[in-house]
Amino acid sequence: MSSKVSGSTEVRRPSFDIDRVVSELAAVRLNWREGRQRSNEPGGRELQSRDAIADILSGLRGALFPMRLGPVELRQESEDFYVGHTLDLALHSLFHQVRLELQYVARYQGSSNEDVEQQALDIVRRFSRALPEIRVLLDSDVIAAYQGDPAARSVDEVLLCYPGILALIHHRIAHCLYRLGTPLIARIAAELAHAQTGIDIHPGATIGTGFFIDHGTGVVIGETAIIGANVRIYQAVTLGAKRFPADANGTLQKGLPRHPVVEDEVVIYAGATVLGRITIGRGAVIGGNVWITQDVAAGSHVTQAGSLQHGDSTRSNQ
């Protein structure tokens, strides 16, 4: 095929051998599916859509904070109508995504999928009933950020601007879905926030009220971490695993407690790395750039200078 450009000059449309590429990609997909005993039969989507989950989360953010994260034209007198309409759309879409996850698990674990429809309905109903509690938790996070940052001029600024709050909105939603039995949807929700904020919180992590992540970039919180109330952490903090136990076949064992327990009122400054199933005691302060692999007593102050002096990053200067 050719087209004329400026008079009689003809430019031939380039060919990219699309048919051949399509055929080869189909062969690669077939090989992948057969190698993992996946179905190659015609049919609809078998896994959740990241785009659909992103839309659900956008709706849930608006429903949780309608006059701040809802549509710009919203007025208070129509607030309840907007919340109800938005929740109806979001929860019906979530029901479809939950059903896909349950069907996928049933198909590839060889279990029955007879009750998938009812299970999905029960999960979404339980999730919807948890939304007021999620809003209360998020209010405590917003207040903690406002009170903990002298640069914050209002709670509205915190909610609209702070990446740590966006990450926590996603986490509070994702953690609820994780506990209700939809870990893939929860993980997608968490990774959408991770992509936007640089804050990586596994949806399995348990986080108490009034959690404040200041700045946030590079923060990593592992799956089995437990964080108490009124904890504050700064950018580039890692609450990670020290080692990964394997079974007799060398396969990593999943689900074992391997991340830190951080008790109430702890402060962890930028760049600190806390590894393993250890406990950071209530009210402890962990200085920047230290490496912690053993328990820290309640009320302790751990600093890099003190760590170098004692030759052990888990010693404390009290």
N, C-alpha and C positions, 0 to 999 in steps of 0.2 A: 504494500500500500504506500502511495506517495501523496504528498500535498504540495501545493504551489505556495511559494514564498516570494514576495516582491517580483511581480512580473512572471517571467517564464521559468524562473529557477525552481527546480523541483528537489525536494528533500525526501528521501526514502525513510519510512519509519523503521527504526532498528528492531531486529528480532532477538529475543532472548531465550528461545528454545523452551518456552514455558511448559509445553506438554511433556517434555522429557523430565524436567525438574519435578513436575507434579507426580509423574509416575515413580520416580526414584524416592521422593518423600513418602509416597504411599507404601513402598516396599520397606522403608526404614520403620515406619509406624507399625506395619504388620509384624516385622521381626521383633520389635520391642514388646508388642502385645503377646505374641506367642511365647516369647522367652519368659514372660511373667504370668502366663496363663490368664491373660486378660481376654475379655470378649471382643471379637471383631465383627459382631453382628450389627446390622443396621439398627439405628435407634437414636434416641435423643441424648442429651448431655448426661454424663454419669457423675460428674463432680461439680462442686459449687463454682460460681462465677465471682471472681474478684470484683468485677464492676458492679454486680448486683449487691454484693456485701458492702461495697463502698457507698452505694445509694442508700442501703438500709441504715448504715451508720450515720449518714448525713441526716436522714429523717429522725433517727433517735436523738442525735445531738439537738436538733431543733425542738423536738418534743420535750426534752429535758430542760432546755433553756430557751423557751420560745421567743422572749423579747430581746435576747442577746444573740442567739445563734439561729433563730428562725428567719423567715423572709423579711426583707427590709420594709415592706408595706404593712406588716402586721400591726394591729392595734390591740390594746389590752381588752377591749370589749369583745373581740372575736378570738381571744387567746384560747379558750377551752375548745371552741370549734376547730381551730387549727390543730391543736394537740390531738384531738380525737381523730380527725381526718388523717393526719400524718401517721399516727400510730396504726390506724387501720391498714394503710398502705404498707407501712414498714413491716408489721407483724405478719401480714399475709405473704409478703415476699420472703420473710425469714422462715415461715412455715415451709415454703417450697424448698429453700436451701437446706433446712434441717432434714426434710424428707430425703433429699438427694444424698446427704451424708449417711443417714441411717441405711438407705438402700445399698449404698456403696459398701459399707461395713458388712452388712448381711451377705452381700454377694461374694465378697472376697474372703470372708471368714467362714463361709459355708453354713451360716446360721439362718434361721427362719426369718423371712421378712413379712410374715402375715400381718403383724401388728404395727408395721412401720407407720402407717397413717395415724393411728391413735397415739403412738409414742411421740411422733413429731408434734401432734396437737398438744399433748400434755406438756412437752418441753417448752413450747412457745407460750402456752398459758402461764406456766410457772415463771418463765422469764418476764412476761408482761407484769405479773404481780410483784416482781422484784424491783421494778423501775423506780417506785417512790423511795425505796431504801438506797438504790444507787444514787439518786439525786441528793439524798441526805449526806452520803459519803462524799460526793463531789463538792457539796457546799463546804464540808469540813476541809477539803483539800484547797479550795479557793481561799478560805479564810487563813489557812496556814501559810499559803504563799504570800498573801497580802501582809500578814503580821510578820513574816520572816524576811521580807525584802524591803529595805528602806527606800528602794527606787520605785516601788509600787505606789501609785497615787490613788488607786481605787480598786475595789474588788472587780469592777467591770473591766478595768485594764487587764487584770490578771486573767480573767476568763477569756477575753478576746485575743490576748497577745501571747500568753506564756506557753511555750511548747510543752512544758511539763504538765500543764493542765489538759492540753489536747491528748497527750499520751495517757493520762489518767482517765479521761473520759472513755477512751478506747479500752483501757485495761479493766475498768470497773465493769463495763459491758462484757468484754471478752472473758473475764474471770467467771462471771455468772454463767455464761454459755459453756465454758469449760467444765464447770462443776455439774452442769445439767446433762453432760454427755455428748457435746458436739465440739470436740477438740480441734477439728480442722477449721470450722467456721471461726472459732475463737482465735486460732493462730493467724488466720488471714486478717482478722480485725486488728490484731496486735501488730502485724507486719505492715499494714497500711499506715498506722501511726509511726512505726519505726522509720518508714520511708520518708515521712514528712518531717519528723523531728530529730532523727538520729538517736532516739531513746528506745532501747530494746528491752521490753518487759515481757517475759514469757507469760501467757495467760494463766498458767498454773500457779504463779507466785501469789502468796497471800499477803495482802497489804492492809494495815489498820487505818484508822481514821486520821485525818490531818496530816497527810503525807505531802511533803514539799520537795520537788526536784528543781533546784535552781540552775538556770542556764540549760543544763540537760544533755548537751551533745556528748555522745560517747558513753552514756550510762547503760550498763548491762545488768539485768536482774534475772537470775535463772529460775527455772521451773519450780523448784522445791524450796525457794527462799521464803522465809516467813519474816515479815516486818511488822513491828508493833505500832502503837499509836504515837503521833506527833514526832515522827522521824524526819530528819532533813538530810538530804544528800546533794552533792554538787556534781558538776560535769565530770565525765570520764571515770566515774566510780564503777567498779565491777563487783557484783555479788555473785561469784561464780563457783564452779566445782574445782576441786583440787585434783581429783583422779576419777577415772571412769572404770569401775569394776566390770570384768568380763566373765562370762560363764565358761564351762569346760571347752566349748567349741570356739572360744575367742570372740563371741558376739557380745557387744556391750549390753549390760543389764539396764533396762529402762525403768523409770519410776522410783528408783531408790532415792531417799533423802541425801542430797549431796551439796546443797547450797546453804549459806549461812542463815542463822536465826538472829535477827536484829531486834533487841527489846525496845521498849518505849523510851522516848526522849533522847534517842541517840542522834549525834551529828557526825556525818562522814564527809570530810572535805575533798576537794578536787583531786582526781588521779589516784585515790586510794584503791587498793585491790584486796578484797576479802574473799578468801577461798576455803571451800570445804564446809562440812557440817559442824560449824563452830558457833559459839554464841557470843555476841557483842552485848555485854550487860547493860542494863538500864542506865541511861544518863551518860554513857561513855562518849568521849569525843575522840574521833579518829582523824589525825592530821593528814595533810595532803601528801600524796605520793608514797605512802607507806604500804607495806606488803604484810598482810595479816593471815596467818594459817593456824593460829591457836586461839582458844577462848580469851576474851578480854573481860576483866572484872567490871562490875557495875561501878560507874562513877570514875573510871580510869580516863587518863588523857594519854593518847599514844601519838608521839611526834616523830618525824624523821630523824631529828637530832638525837632524841632519846633512843631510838632504835639503833642508830649507828654506835652510840656510846655503849649500849649493852650487847651489841652484836646479835640482836634478836628483835625482829620487827614486831613481835607480839608483847614485848615488855612495855610497861606503862610508866609514865612520869605522873605522879599523883600530887 
